[in-house]
Amino acid sequence: MDRLHNEDIGIIWARHYPKRAERASSMSLCLTLAMIIRLRARSMTQYSDWPNKLPHVLADTRIPKEEFTAVEMIHANPLRLAQPSSERSIRAGLLK
C-alpha cells in the first residue's frame, strides 16, 4: 500500500468534513485523519517544539486549524456525538 501524502489527506478531509455531522463514516474518517496528522506532527524532526509542528502539517494538508480542532474536540469528548445539537445548545446556555 502506498503512503498517504499530505495533499491527499487534505483532499479527503475536504470531501468528508462537511458531511461529518450526517454520516458516521465521514466522522470516523475525519477522526482517523486527525490521528494521522497528529502522529505526523509528532514525528517531525526539523522542529523541536510542538507548537511549530502541528501548524506545519496542517498547512501542508491545507486543513484549517478550526476544523482540525473541532474534530479533536469530538475525539476528546465522544459523548458530544450522542447529543443532538439543540441539546448541546441548551446545555451550553445552562452552564453559563
MINUSE-414388 format. One record per residue: residue in three letters; chain; x, y, z of N, C-alpha, C in turn. Coordinates in nm, 4 decimals. Layout:
N
aa | ch | neast | nnorth | nup | caeast | canorth | caup | ceast | cnorth | cup
ala | A | X | Y | Z | X | Y | Z | X | Y | Z;
...
REM end
This chain:
96
aa | ch | neast | nnorth | nup | caeast | canorth | caup | ceast | cnorth | cup
met | A | 0.0836 | -0.1176 | 0.0000 | 0.0000 | 0.0000 | 0.0000 | 0.0884 | 0.1244 | 0.0000;
asp | A | 0.0538 | 0.2197 | -0.0830 | 0.1305 | 0.3435 | -0.0909 | 0.0992 | 0.4338 | 0.0280;
arg | A | 0.1982 | 0.5144 | 0.0618 | 0.1825 | 0.6106 | 0.1701 | 0.0822 | 0.7183 | 0.1300;
leu | A | 0.0008 | 0.7591 | 0.2241 | -0.0953 | 0.8656 | 0.2025 | -0.0220 | 0.9990 | 0.2180;
his | A | -0.0197 | 1.0774 | 0.1137 | 0.0519 | 1.2048 | 0.1163 | -0.0347 | 1.3133 | 0.1800;
asn | A | 0.0310 | 1.4168 | 0.2325 | -0.0403 | 1.5255 | 0.2991 | -0.1458 | 1.5883 | 0.2081;
glu | A | -0.1129 | 1.6050 | 0.0825 | -0.2089 | 1.6638 | -0.0114 | -0.3336 | 1.5756 | -0.0242;
asp | A | -0.3137 | 1.4444 | -0.0278 | -0.4264 | 1.3511 | -0.0357 | -0.5126 | 1.3583 | 0.0901;
ile | A | -0.4481 | 1.3709 | 0.2046 | -0.5216 | 1.3840 | 0.3305 | -0.6116 | 1.5065 | 0.3246;
gly | A | -0.5587 | 1.6169 | 0.2745 | -0.6375 | 1.7399 | 0.2628 | -0.7569 | 1.7245 | 0.1704;
ile | A | -0.7388 | 1.6542 | 0.0600 | -0.8479 | 1.6325 | -0.0358 | -0.9577 | 1.5468 | 0.0272;
ile | A | -0.9173 | 1.4398 | 0.0942 | -1.0151 | 1.3522 | 0.1595 | -1.0880 | 1.4282 | 0.2701;
trp | A | -1.0133 | 1.5058 | 0.3472 | -1.0723 | 1.5860 | 0.4555 | -1.1766 | 1.6824 | 0.3991;
ala | A | -1.1428 | 1.7505 | 0.2917 | -1.2342 | 1.8487 | 0.2319 | -1.3647 | 1.7838 | 0.1854;
arg | A | -1.3575 | 1.6601 | 0.1417 | -1.4788 | 1.5894 | 0.0975 | -1.5653 | 1.5439 | 0.2145;
his | A | -1.5021 | 1.5024 | 0.3239 | -1.5760 | 1.4392 | 0.4326 | -1.6045 | 1.5297 | 0.5516;
tyr | A | -1.5269 | 1.6333 | 0.5738 | -1.5509 | 1.7199 | 0.6892 | -1.6918 | 1.7804 | 0.6866;
pro | A | -1.7403 | 1.8319 | 0.5740 | -1.8751 | 1.8891 | 0.5737 | -1.9857 | 1.7863 | 0.6013;
lys | A | -1.9585 | 1.6587 | 0.5771 | -2.0592 | 1.5534 | 0.5941 | -2.0517 | 1.4857 | 0.7304;
arg | A | -1.9571 | 1.5259 | 0.8142 | -1.9289 | 1.4525 | 0.9374 | -2.0468 | 1.4485 | 1.0340;
ala | A | -2.1333 | 1.5502 | 1.0322 | -2.2471 | 1.5521 | 1.1245 | -2.3578 | 1.4559 | 1.0810;
glu | A | -2.3692 | 1.4336 | 0.9506 | -2.4767 | 1.3482 | 0.9000 | -2.4342 | 1.2031 | 0.8806;
arg | A | -2.3058 | 1.1807 | 0.8553 | -2.2607 | 1.0457 | 0.8220 | -2.1527 | 0.9997 | 0.9192;
ala | A | -2.1801 | 0.8907 | 0.9863 | -2.0827 | 0.8363 | 1.0820 | -1.9533 | 0.7972 | 1.0124;
ser | A | -1.9626 | 0.7496 | 0.8887 | -1.8414 | 0.7098 | 0.8172 | -1.7516 | 0.8307 | 0.7897;
ser | A | -1.8116 | 0.9451 | 0.7613 | -1.7319 | 1.0665 | 0.7392 | -1.6666 | 1.1130 | 0.8685;
met | A | -1.7408 | 1.1051 | 0.9797 | -1.6825 | 1.1435 | 1.1088 | -1.5686 | 1.0495 | 1.1450;
ser | A | -1.5879 | 0.9215 | 1.1242 | -1.4836 | 0.8231 | 1.1538 | -1.3586 | 0.8502 | 1.0702;
leu | A | -1.3796 | 0.8819 | 0.9450 | -1.2669 | 0.9122 | 0.8572 | -1.1934 | 1.0391 | 0.9033;
cys | A | -1.2679 | 1.1412 | 0.9408 | -1.2048 | 1.2644 | 0.9901 | -1.1257 | 1.2392 | 1.1183;
leu | A | -1.1814 | 1.1582 | 1.2076 | -1.1093 | 1.1245 | 1.3310 | -0.9804 | 1.0488 | 1.2996;
thr | A | -0.9868 | 0.9571 | 1.2051 | -0.8678 | 0.8813 | 1.1652 | -0.7629 | 0.9734 | 1.1032;
leu | A | -0.8070 | 1.0627 | 1.0159 | -0.7129 | 1.1571 | 0.9536 | -0.6518 | 1.2495 | 1.0579;
ala | A | -0.7306 | 1.2903 | 1.1559 | -0.6775 | 1.3760 | 1.2627 | -0.5681 | 1.3035 | 1.3406;
met | A | -0.5879 | 1.1745 | 1.3651 | -0.4844 | 1.0966 | 1.4351 | -0.3579 | 1.0860 | 1.3503;
ile | A | -0.3749 | 1.0654 | 1.2202 | -0.2593 | 1.0580 | 1.1304 | -0.1844 | 1.1903 | 1.1306;
ile | A | -0.2575 | 1.3005 | 1.1237 | -0.1954 | 1.4338 | 1.1246 | -0.1175 | 1.4551 | 1.2534;
arg | A | -0.1793 | 1.4206 | 1.3656 | -0.1125 | 1.4380 | 1.4951 | 0.0153 | 1.3530 | 1.5023;
leu | A | 0.0101 | 1.2291 | 1.4540 | 0.1288 | 1.1428 | 1.4548 | 0.2382 | 1.1975 | 1.3630;
arg | A | 0.1985 | 1.2487 | 1.2471 | 0.2982 | 1.3067 | 1.1563 | 0.3634 | 1.4294 | 1.2182;
ala | A | 0.2841 | 1.5088 | 1.2863 | 0.3407 | 1.6274 | 1.3509 | 0.4396 | 1.5871 | 1.4603;
arg | A | 0.4044 | 1.4859 | 1.5379 | 0.4935 | 1.4405 | 1.6448 | 0.6243 | 1.3848 | 1.5906;
ser | A | 0.6189 | 1.3259 | 1.4723 | 0.7388 | 1.2621 | 1.4179 | 0.8302 | 1.3591 | 1.3424;
met | A | 0.7869 | 1.4823 | 1.3249 | 0.8711 | 1.5800 | 1.2542 | 0.9964 | 1.6096 | 1.3360;
thr | A | 1.1084 | 1.6077 | 1.2703 | 1.2346 | 1.6303 | 1.3414 | 1.2902 | 1.7711 | 1.3219;
gln | A | 1.2426 | 1.8444 | 1.2215 | 1.3024 | 1.9758 | 1.1972 | 1.2575 | 2.0833 | 1.2963;
tyr | A | 1.1512 | 2.0549 | 1.3726 | 1.1075 | 2.1490 | 1.4762 | 1.1193 | 2.0794 | 1.6105;
ser | A | 1.1664 | 2.1513 | 1.7082 | 1.1874 | 2.0884 | 1.8377 | 1.0660 | 2.0987 | 1.9292;
asp | A | 0.9783 | 2.1948 | 1.9058 | 0.8648 | 2.2094 | 1.9964 | 0.7318 | 2.1894 | 1.9244;
trp | A | 0.6344 | 2.1364 | 1.9983 | 0.5039 | 2.1006 | 1.9443 | 0.4308 | 2.2173 | 1.8769;
pro | A | 0.4313 | 2.3380 | 1.9331 | 0.3548 | 2.4465 | 1.8696 | 0.3954 | 2.4751 | 1.7246;
asn | A | 0.5167 | 2.4424 | 1.6862 | 0.5585 | 2.4646 | 1.5480 | 0.5269 | 2.3462 | 1.4565;
lys | A | 0.5106 | 2.2294 | 1.5125 | 0.4917 | 2.1088 | 1.4315 | 0.3510 | 2.0978 | 1.3737;
leu | A | 0.2503 | 2.1089 | 1.4573 | 0.1137 | 2.0898 | 1.4115 | 0.0736 | 2.1915 | 1.3039;
pro | A | 0.0990 | 2.3205 | 1.3208 | 0.0630 | 2.4153 | 1.2153 | 0.1312 | 2.3853 | 1.0818;
his | A | 0.2517 | 2.3333 | 1.0882 | 0.3230 | 2.2991 | 0.9649 | 0.2517 | 2.1866 | 0.8896;
val | A | 0.2117 | 2.0814 | 0.9607 | 0.1427 | 1.9703 | 0.8961 | 0.0047 | 2.0154 | 0.8468;
leu | A | -0.0655 | 2.0948 | 0.9261 | -0.1961 | 2.1448 | 0.8823 | -0.1822 | 2.2298 | 0.7560;
ala | A | -0.0789 | 2.3095 | 0.7478 | -0.0558 | 2.3908 | 0.6277 | -0.0276 | 2.3012 | 0.5070;
asp | A | 0.0499 | 2.1964 | 0.5271 | 0.0795 | 2.1025 | 0.4179 | -0.0464 | 2.0319 | 0.3671;
thr | A | -0.1374 | 2.0021 | 0.4578 | -0.2603 | 1.9328 | 0.4190 | -0.3691 | 2.0295 | 0.3746;
arg | A | -0.3473 | 2.1566 | 0.4007 | -0.4471 | 2.2614 | 0.3713 | -0.5764 | 2.2411 | 0.4500;
ile | A | -0.5612 | 2.1969 | 0.5731 | -0.6756 | 2.1800 | 0.6625 | -0.6768 | 2.2974 | 0.7598;
pro | A | -0.7885 | 2.3713 | 0.7655 | -0.7968 | 2.4836 | 0.8603 | -0.7860 | 2.4352 | 1.0045;
lys | A | -0.7120 | 2.5087 | 1.0836 | -0.6912 | 2.4723 | 1.2237 | -0.8246 | 2.4612 | 1.2984;
glu | A | -0.9204 | 2.5465 | 1.2652 | -1.0504 | 2.5442 | 1.3323 | -1.1225 | 2.4108 | 1.3076;
glu | A | -1.1143 | 2.3603 | 1.1850 | -1.1781 | 2.2322 | 1.1536 | -1.1082 | 2.1185 | 1.2264;
phe | A | -0.9757 | 2.1205 | 1.2261 | -0.8991 | 2.0176 | 1.2959 | -0.9331 | 2.0180 | 1.4443;
thr | A | -0.9390 | 2.1366 | 1.5026 | -0.9701 | 2.1500 | 1.6452 | -1.1097 | 2.0983 | 1.6758;
ala | A | -1.2054 | 2.1253 | 1.5873 | -1.3425 | 2.0762 | 1.6083 | -1.3455 | 1.9238 | 1.6124;
val | A | -1.2730 | 1.8593 | 1.5234 | -1.2687 | 1.7127 | 1.5220 | -1.1930 | 1.6614 | 1.6439;
glu | A | -1.0875 | 1.7274 | 1.6827 | -1.0120 | 1.6872 | 1.8018 | -1.0988 | 1.6972 | 1.9273;
met | A | -1.1878 | 1.7959 | 1.9325 | -1.2763 | 1.8100 | 2.0490 | -1.3731 | 1.6920 | 2.0569;
ile | A | -1.4197 | 1.6440 | 1.9420 | -1.5061 | 1.5258 | 1.9392 | -1.4278 | 1.4044 | 1.9875;
his | A | -1.3026 | 1.3941 | 1.9443 | -1.2175 | 1.2818 | 1.9863 | -1.1966 | 1.2853 | 2.1376;
ala | A | -1.1790 | 1.4047 | 2.1931 | -1.1557 | 1.4186 | 2.3367 | -1.2837 | 1.3945 | 2.4173;
asn | A | -1.4001 | 1.4231 | 2.3576 | -1.5268 | 1.4084 | 2.4280 | -1.6279 | 1.3404 | 2.3359;
pro | A | -1.6200 | 1.2076 | 2.3184 | -1.7067 | 1.1375 | 2.2241 | -1.8552 | 1.1470 | 2.2569;
leu | A | -1.8906 | 1.1807 | 2.3795 | -2.0317 | 1.1926 | 2.4148 | -2.0988 | 1.3080 | 2.3417;
arg | A | -2.0205 | 1.4026 | 2.2929 | -2.0777 | 1.5134 | 2.2163 | -2.1453 | 1.4629 | 2.0904;
leu | A | -2.1004 | 1.3498 | 2.0353 | -2.1625 | 1.2925 | 1.9159 | -2.3037 | 1.2433 | 1.9451;
ala | A | -2.3258 | 1.1959 | 2.0660 | -2.4546 | 1.1367 | 2.1003 | -2.5620 | 1.2411 | 2.1285;
gln | A | -2.5224 | 1.3642 | 2.1577 | -2.6186 | 1.4677 | 2.1893 | -2.6605 | 1.5425 | 2.0635;
pro | A | -2.7898 | 1.5605 | 2.0419 | -2.8316 | 1.6447 | 1.9299 | -2.7804 | 1.7861 | 1.9503;
ser | A | -2.7571 | 1.8572 | 1.8428 | -2.7002 | 1.9917 | 1.8535 | -2.7895 | 2.0841 | 1.9352;
ser | A | -2.9218 | 2.0685 | 1.9284 | -3.0106 | 2.1541 | 2.0068 | -2.9918 | 2.1289 | 2.1561;
glu | A | -2.9701 | 2.0017 | 2.1938 | -2.9461 | 1.9693 | 2.3340 | -2.8143 | 2.0290 | 2.3808;
arg | A | -2.7113 | 2.0244 | 2.2954 | -2.5829 | 2.0848 | 2.3306 | -2.5992 | 2.2339 | 2.3514;
ser | A | -2.6802 | 2.2996 | 2.2688 | -2.7031 | 2.4433 | 2.2808 | -2.7721 | 2.4753 | 2.4129;
ile | A | -2.8715 | 2.3944 | 2.4475 | -2.9448 | 2.4168 | 2.5727 | -2.8507 | 2.3989 | 2.6896;
arg | A | -2.7718 | 2.2909 | 2.6889 | -2.6788 | 2.2657 | 2.7989 | -2.5739 | 2.3760 | 2.8094;
ala | A | -2.5268 | 2.4252 | 2.6959 | -2.4277 | 2.5315 | 2.6969 | -2.4867 | 2.6564 | 2.7620;
gly | A | -2.6135 | 2.6847 | 2.7341 | -2.6795 | 2.8006 | 2.7935 | -2.6968 | 2.7842 | 2.9422;
leu | A | -2.7222 | 2.6619 | 2.9896 | -2.7388 | 2.6366 | 3.1318 | -2.6077 | 2.6461 | 3.2074;
leu | A | -2.4972 | 2.6194 | 3.1399 | -2.3675 | 2.6201 | 3.2071 | -2.3093 | 2.7602 | 3.2228;
lys | A | -2.3681 | 2.8570 | 3.1569 | -2.3140 | 2.9933 | 3.1646 | -2.3369 | 3.0554 | 3.2990;
REM end
